[in-house]
Amino acid sequence: MSSASDPLAALGSLPGVAESVDSVRKAVDRVYGHRVMRRRSGEITSEAALRGARGSAALSGADWALEEVRRRTDFGAEEQARTVGAALRLTAEAGQLLSIWRQSPLRVLARLHLVASGSTAEGDVVGRPRLTGEPVDEPFVTAPLPSAQEVAGRLDGLSRLIIAGGSAPALITSAVVHGELLALRPFGSYNGLVARAAERIVLINSGLDPKAICPAEVGHAEQGRDAYLAAFEGYLSGTAEGMGAWIAHCGRAIELGVRESTAVCEALQRGAA
């Protein structure tokens, strides 16, 4: 497919994007080549999921220590606990939806929101895009909210791009999916968590990170919410510079996730984990 008919692939020509794609690929290859991965990849995957959930929850206002996330079993008592619980459920669910993503991404997004909500307590607003006049609760994202009609149209366009496939690197596709869902905030709640879970699904499903050991959520959190939102403003601008900066930011998040999992590998190798 040519870049003219593959708009995601065309983003590869933006300044700095090709370098980010190359840097991410090299980082991922290094951690997959670690000797511990040959024997204990399941442990790395489990730890990456936990740390990724913690990072995503932190960006949504529940910045808990990793050991607190690991220790807790009750996630329904108050708002931060519900956020952490939602992040953990989404991370666990993402791996179960890979086969559906390429055929029906909107179905996957609906399922992610249902899982994040944890119940049907919100009635029929759970698991479907918001309608005109319905409120959105999304902490820290203050960008203008698209209308319900615009949300429906842009979700359909995003779905068609995903189903069509194309030659765009996983970094570009995952960054666009993440940015678009954060921009649209299609659900009444948990949009940031859903957007980052969708990014995770793209990275796994694309073959870049098939064992889910490179948690981008860790890197997004490590760079800080201010940097995350500043890069997101670049996505919203739609300019070449802004889009390139957002993709590069997402690339750096993956590399930091790789660094986290590499540290876990090293700890396991020393027998300290």
CYANA upper distance limits for C-alpha pairs under 8 A (distance plus 0.5 A):
  1 MET  CA      5 SER  CA      7.00
  1 MET  CA      6 ASP  CA      6.80
  1 MET  CA    166 GLY  CA      6.76
  1 MET  CA    167 SER  CA      7.31
  2 SER  CA      6 ASP  CA      6.43
  3 SER  CA      7 PRO  CA      6.51
  3 SER  CA      8 LEU  CA      8.19
  3 SER  CA      9 ALA  CA      6.01
  3 SER  CA     10 ALA  CA      5.30
  4 ALA  CA     10 ALA  CA      7.58
  6 ASP  CA     10 ALA  CA      6.96
  6 ASP  CA    166 GLY  CA      6.75
  6 ASP  CA    167 SER  CA      7.98
  6 ASP  CA    168 ALA  CA      8.29
  7 PRO  CA     11 LEU  CA      7.24
  8 LEU  CA     12 GLY  CA      8.03
  8 LEU  CA    166 GLY  CA      8.31
  8 LEU  CA    168 ALA  CA      6.08
  8 LEU  CA    172 ILE  CA      7.31
  8 LEU  CA    173 THR  CA      7.05
  9 ALA  CA    166 GLY  CA      7.70
  9 ALA  CA    167 SER  CA      6.34
  9 ALA  CA    168 ALA  CA      4.52
  9 ALA  CA    169 PRO  CA      7.73
  9 ALA  CA    172 ILE  CA      8.21
 10 ALA  CA     14 LEU  CA      8.43
 10 ALA  CA    168 ALA  CA      8.24
 11 LEU  CA     17 VAL  CA      8.10
 11 LEU  CA    172 ILE  CA      7.77
 11 LEU  CA    244 GLY  CA      8.38
 12 GLY  CA     17 VAL  CA      6.15
 12 GLY  CA     18 ALA  CA      6.27
 12 GLY  CA    168 ALA  CA      7.86
 12 GLY  CA    172 ILE  CA      7.91
 13 SER  CA     17 VAL  CA      7.30
 13 SER  CA     18 ALA  CA      7.40
 14 LEU  CA     18 ALA  CA      8.17
 14 LEU  CA    240 ALA  CA      6.64
 14 LEU  CA    241 GLU  CA      8.00
 14 LEU  CA    243 MET  CA      8.39
 14 LEU  CA    244 GLY  CA      6.26
 15 PRO  CA    240 ALA  CA      8.15
 15 PRO  CA    241 GLU  CA      7.66
 15 PRO  CA    244 GLY  CA      6.72
 16 GLY  CA     20 SER  CA      6.83
 16 GLY  CA    244 GLY  CA      7.12
 16 GLY  CA    248 ALA  CA      7.73
 17 VAL  CA     21 VAL  CA      6.67
 17 VAL  CA    244 GLY  CA      6.46
 17 VAL  CA    247 ILE  CA      7.27
 17 VAL  CA    248 ALA  CA      6.81
 18 ALA  CA     22 ASP  CA      6.72
 19 GLU  CA     23 SER  CA      6.58
 20 SER  CA     24 VAL  CA      6.57
 20 SER  CA    247 ILE  CA      8.36
 20 SER  CA    248 ALA  CA      6.24
 20 SER  CA    251 GLY  CA      6.40
 20 SER  CA    252 ARG  CA      8.21
 21 VAL  CA     25 ARG  CA      6.74
 21 VAL  CA    169 PRO  CA      7.63
 21 VAL  CA    171 LEU  CA      6.84
 21 VAL  CA    172 ILE  CA      8.40
 21 VAL  CA    251 GLY  CA      7.56
 22 ASP  CA     26 LYS  CA      6.78
 23 SER  CA     27 ALA  CA      6.72
 24 VAL  CA     28 VAL  CA      6.62
 24 VAL  CA    171 LEU  CA      8.33
 24 VAL  CA    251 GLY  CA      6.59
 24 VAL  CA    252 ARG  CA      8.11
 24 VAL  CA    254 ILE  CA      7.34
 24 VAL  CA    255 GLU  CA      6.48
 25 ARG  CA     29 ASP  CA      6.59
 25 ARG  CA    208 LEU  CA      8.04
 26 LYS  CA     30 ARG  CA      6.74
 27 ALA  CA     31 VAL  CA      7.14
 27 ALA  CA    255 GLU  CA      6.66
 27 ALA  CA    258 VAL  CA      7.16
 28 VAL  CA     32 TYR  CA      6.74
 28 VAL  CA    208 LEU  CA      8.02
 28 VAL  CA    209 ASP  CA      7.84
 28 VAL  CA    214 CYS  CA      7.74
 28 VAL  CA    255 GLU  CA      8.00
 28 VAL  CA    258 VAL  CA      6.91
 29 ASP  CA     33 GLY  CA      6.62
 30 ARG  CA     34 HIS  CA      7.05
 31 VAL  CA     37 MET  CA      8.38
 31 VAL  CA    258 VAL  CA      7.09
 31 VAL  CA    261 SER  CA      7.98
 31 VAL  CA    262 THR  CA      6.41
 32 TYR  CA     37 MET  CA      6.85
 33 GLY  CA     37 MET  CA      7.48
 34 HIS  CA     38 ARG  CA      8.03
 34 HIS  CA    262 THR  CA      8.33
 34 HIS  CA    265 CYS  CA      7.92
 35 ARG  CA     39 ARG  CA      8.08
 36 VAL  CA     40 ARG  CA      6.28
 36 VAL  CA     41 SER  CA      7.57
 36 VAL  CA    265 CYS  CA      6.38
 36 VAL  CA    266 GLU  CA      8.38
 36 VAL  CA    268 LEU  CA      7.88
 36 VAL  CA    269 GLN  CA      6.97
 37 MET  CA     41 SER  CA      5.06
 37 MET  CA     44 ILE  CA      8.10
 37 MET  CA    265 CYS  CA      7.95
 40 ARG  CA     44 ILE  CA      7.22
 41 SER  CA     45 THR  CA      6.67
 41 SER  CA    211 LYS  CA      8.16
 42 GLY  CA     46 SER  CA      6.76
 43 GLU  CA     47 GLU  CA      6.67
 44 ILE  CA     48 ALA  CA      6.48
 44 ILE  CA    213 ILE  CA      6.71
 44 ILE  CA    261 SER  CA      7.25
 44 ILE  CA    264 VAL  CA      7.44
 44 ILE  CA    265 CYS  CA      7.52
 45 THR  CA     49 ALA  CA      6.70
 45 THR  CA    211 LYS  CA      6.87
 45 THR  CA    212 ALA  CA      6.24
 45 THR  CA    213 ILE  CA      5.48
 46 SER  CA     50 LEU  CA      6.92
 47 GLU  CA     51 ARG  CA      6.68
 47 GLU  CA    261 SER  CA      8.46
 47 GLU  CA    264 VAL  CA      8.39
 48 ALA  CA     52 GLY  CA      6.31
 48 ALA  CA    212 ALA  CA      7.70
 48 ALA  CA    213 ILE  CA      5.89
 48 ALA  CA    214 CYS  CA      7.34
 48 ALA  CA    215 PRO  CA      6.38
 48 ALA  CA    261 SER  CA      6.97
 49 ALA  CA     53 ALA  CA      6.61
 49 ALA  CA     88 LEU  CA      8.38
 49 ALA  CA     91 THR  CA      6.52
 49 ALA  CA     92 ALA  CA      7.80
 49 ALA  CA    212 ALA  CA      8.05
 49 ALA  CA    213 ILE  CA      8.15
 49 ALA  CA    215 PRO  CA      7.56
 50 LEU  CA     54 ARG  CA      6.80
 50 LEU  CA     69 VAL  CA      8.41
 50 LEU  CA     70 ARG  CA      8.01
 50 LEU  CA     88 LEU  CA      7.48
 50 LEU  CA     91 THR  CA      8.34
 51 ARG  CA     55 GLY  CA      6.71
 51 ARG  CA     66 LEU  CA      7.43
 51 ARG  CA    215 PRO  CA      7.90
 51 ARG  CA    218 VAL  CA      6.91
 52 GLY  CA     56 SER  CA      6.72
 52 GLY  CA     91 THR  CA      7.98
 52 GLY  CA    215 PRO  CA      5.63
 52 GLY  CA    216 ALA  CA      7.49
 52 GLY  CA    217 GLU  CA      5.43
 52 GLY  CA    218 VAL  CA      5.66
 53 ALA  CA     57 ALA  CA      6.61
 53 ALA  CA     84 VAL  CA      7.75
 53 ALA  CA     87 ALA  CA      5.43
 53 ALA  CA     88 LEU  CA      5.69
 53 ALA  CA     90 LEU  CA      8.36
 53 ALA  CA     91 THR  CA      6.60
 53 ALA  CA    217 GLU  CA      7.67
 54 ARG  CA     58 ALA  CA      6.66
 54 ARG  CA     63 ASP  CA      7.85
 54 ARG  CA     64 TRP  CA      7.49
 54 ARG  CA     65 ALA  CA      8.39
 54 ARG  CA     66 LEU  CA      7.07
 54 ARG  CA     69 VAL  CA      7.37
 54 ARG  CA     84 VAL  CA      7.35
 54 ARG  CA     87 ALA  CA      7.71
 54 ARG  CA     88 LEU  CA      8.18
 54 ARG  CA    218 VAL  CA      8.06
 55 GLY  CA     59 LEU  CA      7.03
 55 GLY  CA     63 ASP  CA      8.12
 55 GLY  CA    217 GLU  CA      5.64
 55 GLY  CA    218 VAL  CA      5.22
 55 GLY  CA    219 GLY  CA      8.20
 55 GLY  CA    220 HIS  CA      7.72
 55 GLY  CA    221 ALA  CA      5.62
 55 GLY  CA    222 GLU  CA      8.26
 56 SER  CA     60 SER  CA      7.12
 56 SER  CA     87 ALA  CA      7.00
 56 SER  CA    193 LEU  CA      6.71
 56 SER  CA    196 ARG  CA      7.48
 56 SER  CA    217 GLU  CA      5.75
 56 SER  CA    218 VAL  CA      7.70
 56 SER  CA    220 HIS  CA      8.30
 56 SER  CA    221 ALA  CA      7.35
 57 ALA  CA     61 GLY  CA      6.94
 57 ALA  CA     62 ALA  CA      5.73
 57 ALA  CA     63 ASP  CA      6.98
 57 ALA  CA     83 THR  CA      6.47
 57 ALA  CA     84 VAL  CA      5.79
 57 ALA  CA     87 ALA  CA      6.30
 57 ALA  CA    193 LEU  CA      7.67
 58 ALA  CA     62 ALA  CA      5.09
 58 ALA  CA     63 ASP  CA      4.36
 58 ALA  CA     64 TRP  CA      7.31
 58 ALA  CA    221 ALA  CA      7.05
 59 LEU  CA     63 ASP  CA      7.78
 59 LEU  CA    220 HIS  CA      8.33
 59 LEU  CA    221 ALA  CA      6.48
 59 LEU  CA    224 GLY  CA      8.32
 59 LEU  CA    225 ARG  CA      6.46
 60 SER  CA     83 THR  CA      7.83
 60 SER  CA    139 PRO  CA      6.76
 60 SER  CA    140 PHE  CA      7.99
 60 SER  CA    192 GLY  CA      7.37
 60 SER  CA    193 LEU  CA      7.81
 61 GLY  CA     80 GLN  CA      7.54
 61 GLY  CA     83 THR  CA      8.45
 61 GLY  CA    139 PRO  CA      7.70
 62 ALA  CA     80 GLN  CA      5.43
 62 ALA  CA     81 ALA  CA      7.93
 62 ALA  CA     83 THR  CA      6.97
 62 ALA  CA     84 VAL  CA      7.01
 64 TRP  CA     68 GLU  CA      6.86
 64 TRP  CA     69 VAL  CA      7.09
 65 ALA  CA     69 VAL  CA      7.04
 66 LEU  CA     70 ARG  CA      6.70
 67 GLU  CA     71 ARG  CA      6.46
 68 GLU  CA     72 ARG  CA      6.51
 69 VAL  CA     84 VAL  CA      7.98
 74 ASP  CA     81 ALA  CA      8.04
 75 PHE  CA     81 ALA  CA      5.04
 75 PHE  CA     82 ARG  CA      5.60
 75 PHE  CA     83 THR  CA      8.42
 75 PHE  CA     84 VAL  CA      7.39
 75 PHE  CA     85 GLY  CA      5.55
 76 GLY  CA     81 ALA  CA      6.47
 76 GLY  CA     82 ARG  CA      5.61
 76 GLY  CA     85 GLY  CA      7.98
 77 ALA  CA     81 ALA  CA      6.82
 77 ALA  CA     82 ARG  CA      7.57
 78 GLU  CA     82 ARG  CA      6.66
 79 GLU  CA     83 THR  CA      6.77
 80 GLN  CA     84 VAL  CA      6.78
 81 ALA  CA     85 GLY  CA      6.56
 82 ARG  CA     86 ALA  CA      6.52
 83 THR  CA     87 ALA  CA      6.75
 84 VAL  CA     88 LEU  CA      6.76
 85 GLY  CA     89 ARG  CA      6.70
 85 GLY  CA    116 ALA  CA      8.43
 86 ALA  CA     90 LEU  CA      6.63
 86 ALA  CA    115 VAL  CA      7.67
 86 ALA  CA    116 ALA  CA      4.92
 86 ALA  CA    117 SER  CA      7.19
 86 ALA  CA    118 GLY  CA      7.49
 86 ALA  CA    193 LEU  CA      8.30
 87 ALA  CA     91 THR  CA      6.70
 87 ALA  CA    116 ALA  CA      7.41
 87 ALA  CA    193 LEU  CA      6.83
 88 LEU  CA     92 ALA  CA      6.81
 89 ARG  CA     93 GLU  CA      6.55
 89 ARG  CA    115 VAL  CA      6.97
 89 ARG  CA    116 ALA  CA      6.99
 90 LEU  CA     94 ALA  CA      6.46
 90 LEU  CA    112 LEU  CA      6.90
 90 LEU  CA    115 VAL  CA      6.91
 90 LEU  CA    116 ALA  CA      6.57
 90 LEU  CA    193 LEU  CA      8.24
 90 LEU  CA    194 VAL  CA      7.97
 90 LEU  CA    197 ALA  CA      6.84
 91 THR  CA     95 GLY  CA      8.02
 91 THR  CA    197 ALA  CA      6.99
 92 ALA  CA     96 GLN  CA      8.18
 93 GLU  CA     97 LEU  CA      7.36
 93 GLU  CA    112 LEU  CA      8.04
 93 GLU  CA    115 VAL  CA      8.16
 94 ALA  CA     98 LEU  CA      7.56
 94 ALA  CA    112 LEU  CA      8.32
 94 ALA  CA    197 ALA  CA      7.03
 94 ALA  CA    198 ALA  CA      8.14
 94 ALA  CA    200 ARG  CA      7.82
 94 ALA  CA    201 ILE  CA      6.44
 95 GLY  CA    201 ILE  CA      7.60
 97 LEU  CA    101 TRP  CA      6.80
 97 LEU  CA    108 VAL  CA      7.12
 97 LEU  CA    201 ILE  CA      8.35
 98 LEU  CA    102 ARG  CA      8.23
 98 LEU  CA    201 ILE  CA      7.06
 98 LEU  CA    204 ILE  CA      8.39
 98 LEU  CA    205 ASN  CA      6.50
 99 SER  CA    103 GLN  CA      8.26
100 ILE  CA    104 SER  CA      6.23
100 ILE  CA    105 PRO  CA      7.48
100 ILE  CA    107 ARG  CA      8.43
100 ILE  CA    108 VAL  CA      7.35
101 TRP  CA    105 PRO  CA      5.10
101 TRP  CA    107 ARG  CA      8.45
101 TRP  CA    108 VAL  CA      6.63
101 TRP  CA    201 ILE  CA      8.42
102 ARG  CA    162 ILE  CA      6.69
102 ARG  CA    163 ILE  CA      5.66
102 ARG  CA    165 GLY  CA      8.36
103 GLN  CA    163 ILE  CA      6.35
104 SER  CA    108 VAL  CA      7.11
104 SER  CA    159 SER  CA      7.91
104 SER  CA    163 ILE  CA      7.89
105 PRO  CA    109 LEU  CA      6.73
105 PRO  CA    159 SER  CA      6.32
105 PRO  CA    162 ILE  CA      7.83
105 PRO  CA    163 ILE  CA      8.24
106 LEU  CA    110 ALA  CA      6.70
106 LEU  CA    155 LEU  CA      8.08
106 LEU  CA    159 SER  CA      7.03
107 ARG  CA    111 ARG  CA      6.74
108 VAL  CA    112 LEU  CA      6.63
109 LEU  CA    113 HIS  CA      6.81
109 LEU  CA    127 GLY  CA      8.17
109 LEU  CA    194 VAL  CA      7.79
109 LEU  CA    198 ALA  CA      8.03
110 ALA  CA    114 LEU  CA      6.79
110 ALA  CA    126 VAL  CA      8.44
110 ALA  CA    127 GLY  CA      4.75
110 ALA  CA    128 ARG  CA      6.12
110 ALA  CA    129 PRO  CA      8.33
111 ARG  CA    115 VAL  CA      6.62
111 ARG  CA    127 GLY  CA      6.55
112 LEU  CA    116 ALA  CA      6.56
112 LEU  CA    127 GLY  CA      7.98
112 LEU  CA    194 VAL  CA      6.68
112 LEU  CA    197 ALA  CA      8.35
113 HIS  CA    117 SER  CA      6.60
113 HIS  CA    126 VAL  CA      7.13
113 HIS  CA    127 GLY  CA      5.62
113 HIS  CA    128 ARG  CA      8.36
113 HIS  CA    187 PHE  CA      7.89
113 HIS  CA    189 SER  CA      8.50
113 HIS  CA    190 TYR  CA      7.52
113 HIS  CA    191 ASN  CA      8.32
113 HIS  CA    194 VAL  CA      6.97
114 LEU  CA    118 GLY  CA      6.87
114 LEU  CA    119 SER  CA      7.63
114 LEU  CA    120 THR  CA      8.29
114 LEU  CA    126 VAL  CA      6.14
114 LEU  CA    127 GLY  CA      5.28
115 VAL  CA    119 SER  CA      8.09
116 ALA  CA    190 TYR  CA      7.23
116 ALA  CA    193 LEU  CA      8.32
116 ALA  CA    194 VAL  CA      8.08
117 SER  CA    126 VAL  CA      7.58
117 SER  CA    189 SER  CA      8.42
117 SER  CA    190 TYR  CA      8.06
120 THR  CA    124 ASP  CA      8.02
120 THR  CA    126 VAL  CA      7.13
122 GLU  CA    126 VAL  CA      6.60
124 ASP  CA    128 ARG  CA      8.36
125 VAL  CA    129 PRO  CA      8.18
125 VAL  CA    130 ARG  CA      7.40
125 VAL  CA    187 PHE  CA      8.37
125 VAL  CA    188 GLY  CA      7.65
126 VAL  CA    187 PHE  CA      8.22
126 VAL  CA    188 GLY  CA      8.29
127 GLY  CA    187 PHE  CA      8.08
128 ARG  CA    187 PHE  CA      7.17
129 PRO  CA    148 ALA  CA      8.30
129 PRO  CA    151 VAL  CA      8.31
129 PRO  CA    152 ALA  CA      8.02
129 PRO  CA    186 PRO  CA      5.47
129 PRO  CA    187 PHE  CA      5.55
129 PRO  CA    188 GLY  CA      8.26
130 ARG  CA    134 GLU  CA      6.58
130 ARG  CA    135 PRO  CA      8.50
130 ARG  CA    148 ALA  CA      6.79
130 ARG  CA    186 PRO  CA      6.36
130 ARG  CA    187 PHE  CA      5.80
130 ARG  CA    188 GLY  CA      6.67
131 LEU  CA    148 ALA  CA      5.93
132 THR  CA    147 SER  CA      7.42
132 THR  CA    148 ALA  CA      5.76
132 THR  CA    149 GLN  CA      8.19
134 GLU  CA    188 GLY  CA      7.71
135 PRO  CA    188 GLY  CA      6.57
136 VAL  CA    185 ARG  CA      7.98
136 VAL  CA    187 PHE  CA      7.36
136 VAL  CA    188 GLY  CA      4.80
136 VAL  CA    189 SER  CA      6.44
137 ASP  CA    188 GLY  CA      6.46
137 ASP  CA    189 SER  CA      5.56
137 ASP  CA    190 TYR  CA      8.04
138 GLU  CA    185 ARG  CA      8.29
138 GLU  CA    188 GLY  CA      8.46
138 GLU  CA    189 SER  CA      6.57
138 GLU  CA    190 TYR  CA      7.07
138 GLU  CA    191 ASN  CA      7.07
138 GLU  CA    192 GLY  CA      7.68
141 VAL  CA    229 LEU  CA      7.97
143 ALA  CA    183 ALA  CA      8.01
145 LEU  CA    183 ALA  CA      8.09
145 LEU  CA    184 LEU  CA      7.31
145 LEU  CA    185 ARG  CA      7.91
146 PRO  CA    150 GLU  CA      6.50
146 PRO  CA    151 VAL  CA      6.78
146 PRO  CA    183 ALA  CA      8.36
146 PRO  CA    184 LEU  CA      6.51
147 SER  CA    151 VAL  CA      6.67
148 ALA  CA    152 ALA  CA      6.75
148 ALA  CA    186 PRO  CA      8.26
149 GLN  CA    153 GLY  CA      6.93
150 GLU  CA    154 ARG  CA      6.58
151 VAL  CA    155 LEU  CA      6.43
151 VAL  CA    184 LEU  CA      6.34
151 VAL  CA    186 PRO  CA      6.74
152 ALA  CA    156 ASP  CA      6.72
153 GLY  CA    157 GLY  CA      6.83
154 ARG  CA    158 LEU  CA      6.60
155 LEU  CA    159 SER  CA      6.54
156 ASP  CA    160 ARG  CA      6.73
157 GLY  CA    161 LEU  CA      6.84
158 LEU  CA    162 ILE  CA      6.85
158 LEU  CA    177 VAL  CA      8.02
159 SER  CA    163 ILE  CA      6.66
160 ARG  CA    164 ALA  CA      6.46
161 LEU  CA    165 GLY  CA      6.81
168 ALA  CA    172 ILE  CA      6.86
168 ALA  CA    173 THR  CA      6.94
169 PRO  CA    173 THR  CA      7.02
170 ALA  CA    174 SER  CA      6.38
170 ALA  CA    202 VAL  CA      7.33
170 ALA  CA    203 LEU  CA      6.40
170 ALA  CA    206 SER  CA      6.38
170 ALA  CA    208 LEU  CA      7.03
171 LEU  CA    175 ALA  CA      6.51
171 LEU  CA    203 LEU  CA      7.77
171 LEU  CA    247 ILE  CA      7.69
171 LEU  CA    250 CYS  CA      7.87
171 LEU  CA    251 GLY  CA      6.90
172 ILE  CA    176 VAL  CA      6.68
172 ILE  CA    247 ILE  CA      6.79
173 THR  CA    177 VAL  CA      6.66
173 THR  CA    202 VAL  CA      7.67
174 SER  CA    178 HIS  CA      6.53
174 SER  CA    198 ALA  CA      8.12
174 SER  CA    199 GLU  CA      5.27
174 SER  CA    200 ARG  CA      8.05
174 SER  CA    202 VAL  CA      5.91
174 SER  CA    203 LEU  CA      6.85
175 ALA  CA    179 GLY  CA      6.45
175 ALA  CA    199 GLU  CA      7.29
175 ALA  CA    246 TRP  CA      7.82
175 ALA  CA    247 ILE  CA      6.14
175 ALA  CA    250 CYS  CA      6.56
176 VAL  CA    180 GLU  CA      6.32
176 VAL  CA    247 ILE  CA      8.26
177 VAL  CA    181 LEU  CA      6.67
177 VAL  CA    195 ALA  CA      7.75
177 VAL  CA    198 ALA  CA      7.48
177 VAL  CA    199 GLU  CA      6.88
178 HIS  CA    182 LEU  CA      6.74
178 HIS  CA    195 ALA  CA      5.35
178 HIS  CA    196 ARG  CA      6.48
178 HIS  CA    198 ALA  CA      7.10
178 HIS  CA    199 GLU  CA      5.88
179 GLY  CA    183 ALA  CA      6.53
179 GLY  CA    195 ALA  CA      8.00
179 GLY  CA    232 PHE  CA      7.26
179 GLY  CA    235 TYR  CA      7.00
180 GLU  CA    184 LEU  CA      6.57
181 LEU  CA    185 ARG  CA      6.23
181 LEU  CA    186 PRO  CA      7.47
181 LEU  CA    191 ASN  CA      7.66
181 LEU  CA    192 GLY  CA      8.34
181 LEU  CA    194 VAL  CA      8.45
181 LEU  CA    195 ALA  CA      5.90
182 LEU  CA    191 ASN  CA      6.93
182 LEU  CA    192 GLY  CA      6.44
182 LEU  CA    195 ALA  CA      6.52
183 ALA  CA    236 LEU  CA      7.44
185 ARG  CA    191 ASN  CA      5.87
185 ARG  CA    192 GLY  CA      8.25
186 PRO  CA    191 ASN  CA      7.54
187 PHE  CA    191 ASN  CA      6.66
190 TYR  CA    194 VAL  CA      6.69
191 ASN  CA    195 ALA  CA      6.48
192 GLY  CA    196 ARG  CA      6.77
193 LEU  CA    197 ALA  CA      6.65
194 VAL  CA    198 ALA  CA      6.60
195 ALA  CA    199 GLU  CA      6.80
196 ARG  CA    200 ARG  CA      6.79
196 ARG  CA    217 GLU  CA      7.30
197 ALA  CA    201 ILE  CA      6.83
198 ALA  CA    202 VAL  CA      6.83
199 GLU  CA    203 LEU  CA      6.85
200 ARG  CA    204 ILE  CA      6.77
200 ARG  CA    212 ALA  CA      8.33
200 ARG  CA    215 PRO  CA      7.90
200 ARG  CA    216 ALA  CA      7.76
201 ILE  CA    205 ASN  CA      6.32
202 VAL  CA    206 SER  CA      6.23
203 LEU  CA    207 GLY  CA      7.36
203 LEU  CA    208 LEU  CA      6.24
203 LEU  CA    209 ASP  CA      6.12
203 LEU  CA    210 PRO  CA      8.05
203 LEU  CA    212 ALA  CA      8.43
204 ILE  CA    208 LEU  CA      6.73
204 ILE  CA    209 ASP  CA      5.18
204 ILE  CA    210 PRO  CA      5.04
204 ILE  CA    211 LYS  CA      7.42
204 ILE  CA    212 ALA  CA      6.37
205 ASN  CA    209 ASP  CA      8.16
205 ASN  CA    210 PRO  CA      7.06
206 SER  CA    210 PRO  CA      8.06
209 ASP  CA    213 ILE  CA      7.15
209 ASP  CA    214 CYS  CA      7.06
213 ILE  CA    257 GLY  CA      8.44
213 ILE  CA    258 VAL  CA      7.78
213 ILE  CA    261 SER  CA      6.93
214 CYS  CA    254 ILE  CA      6.64
214 CYS  CA    255 GLU  CA      8.13
214 CYS  CA    257 GLY  CA      5.38
214 CYS  CA    258 VAL  CA      5.31
214 CYS  CA    260 GLU  CA      8.48
214 CYS  CA    261 SER  CA      7.12
215 PRO  CA    219 GLY  CA      7.73
215 PRO  CA    254 ILE  CA      6.88
215 PRO  CA    257 GLY  CA      5.12
215 PRO  CA    258 VAL  CA      7.53
216 ALA  CA    220 HIS  CA      6.75
216 ALA  CA    250 CYS  CA      7.84
216 ALA  CA    253 ALA  CA      5.42
216 ALA  CA    254 ILE  CA      4.79
216 ALA  CA    255 GLU  CA      8.09
216 ALA  CA    256 LEU  CA      7.72
216 ALA  CA    257 GLY  CA      5.68
217 GLU  CA    221 ALA  CA      6.68
217 GLU  CA    253 ALA  CA      7.46
217 GLU  CA    254 ILE  CA      8.34
217 GLU  CA    257 GLY  CA      7.74
218 VAL  CA    222 GLU  CA      6.58
218 VAL  CA    253 ALA  CA      7.46
218 VAL  CA    256 LEU  CA      7.41
218 VAL  CA    257 GLY  CA      5.87
218 VAL  CA    260 GLU  CA      8.21
219 GLY  CA    223 GLN  CA      6.64
219 GLY  CA    252 ARG  CA      7.42
219 GLY  CA    253 ALA  CA      4.20
219 GLY  CA    254 ILE  CA      6.56
219 GLY  CA    255 GLU  CA      7.66
219 GLY  CA    256 LEU  CA      5.16
219 GLY  CA    257 GLY  CA      5.69
220 HIS  CA    224 GLY  CA      7.08
220 HIS  CA    225 ARG  CA      8.13
220 HIS  CA    228 TYR  CA      6.98
220 HIS  CA    250 CYS  CA      7.81
220 HIS  CA    253 ALA  CA      5.54
221 ALA  CA    225 ARG  CA      7.05
221 ALA  CA    228 TYR  CA      8.49
222 GLU  CA    253 ALA  CA      8.43
222 GLU  CA    256 LEU  CA      8.23
223 GLN  CA    227 ALA  CA      6.68
223 GLN  CA    228 TYR  CA      7.49
223 GLN  CA    253 ALA  CA      7.99
224 GLY  CA    228 TYR  CA      6.72
225 ARG  CA    229 LEU  CA      6.57
226 ASP  CA    230 ALA  CA      6.57
227 ALA  CA    231 ALA  CA      6.59
228 TYR  CA    232 PHE  CA      6.66
228 TYR  CA    249 HIS  CA      8.16
229 LEU  CA    233 GLU  CA      6.71
230 ALA  CA    234 GLY  CA      7.29
231 ALA  CA    235 TYR  CA      7.26
231 ALA  CA    242 GLY  CA      7.89
231 ALA  CA    245 ALA  CA      6.69
231 ALA  CA    246 TRP  CA      5.39
231 ALA  CA    249 HIS  CA      7.08
232 PHE  CA    236 LEU  CA      6.81
232 PHE  CA    246 TRP  CA      6.56
233 GLU  CA    237 SER  CA      6.69
233 GLU  CA    242 GLY  CA      7.86
234 GLY  CA    238 GLY  CA      7.36
234 GLY  CA    239 THR  CA      7.77
234 GLY  CA    241 GLU  CA      7.82
234 GLY  CA    242 GLY  CA      4.09
234 GLY  CA    243 MET  CA      6.15
234 GLY  CA    244 GLY  CA      8.48
234 GLY  CA    245 ALA  CA      6.94
234 GLY  CA    246 TRP  CA      6.48
235 TYR  CA    239 THR  CA      8.13
235 TYR  CA    242 GLY  CA      5.98
235 TYR  CA    243 MET  CA      5.29
235 TYR  CA    245 ALA  CA      8.29
235 TYR  CA    246 TRP  CA      6.20
236 LEU  CA    242 GLY  CA      8.23
237 SER  CA    242 GLY  CA      6.63
237 SER  CA    243 MET  CA      8.09
238 GLY  CA    242 GLY  CA      6.86
238 GLY  CA    243 MET  CA      6.55
239 THR  CA    243 MET  CA      6.46
240 ALA  CA    244 GLY  CA      6.45
241 GLU  CA    245 ALA  CA      6.63
242 GLY  CA    246 TRP  CA      6.77
243 MET  CA    247 ILE  CA      6.75
244 GLY  CA    248 ALA  CA      6.59
245 ALA  CA    249 HIS  CA      6.53
246 TRP  CA    250 CYS  CA      6.77
247 ILE  CA    251 GLY  CA      6.63
248 ALA  CA    252 ARG  CA      6.66
249 HIS  CA    253 ALA  CA      6.78
250 CYS  CA    254 ILE  CA      6.93
251 GLY  CA    255 GLU  CA      6.88
252 ARG  CA    256 LEU  CA      6.69
253 ALA  CA    257 GLY  CA      6.69
254 ILE  CA    258 VAL  CA      6.67
255 GLU  CA    259 ARG  CA      6.75
256 LEU  CA    260 GLU  CA      6.77
257 GLY  CA    261 SER  CA      6.88
258 VAL  CA    262 THR  CA      6.50
259 ARG  CA    263 ALA  CA      6.76
260 GLU  CA    264 VAL  CA      6.99
261 SER  CA    265 CYS  CA      6.68
262 THR  CA    266 GLU  CA      6.71
263 ALA  CA    267 ALA  CA      6.66
264 VAL  CA    268 LEU  CA      6.68
264 VAL  CA    273 ALA  CA      7.77
265 CYS  CA    269 GLN  CA      6.62
266 GLU  CA    270 ARG  CA      6.77
267 ALA  CA    271 GLY  CA      6.66
267 ALA  CA    272 ALA  CA      5.62
267 ALA  CA    273 ALA  CA      5.76
268 LEU  CA    272 ALA  CA      6.31
268 LEU  CA    273 ALA  CA      5.56
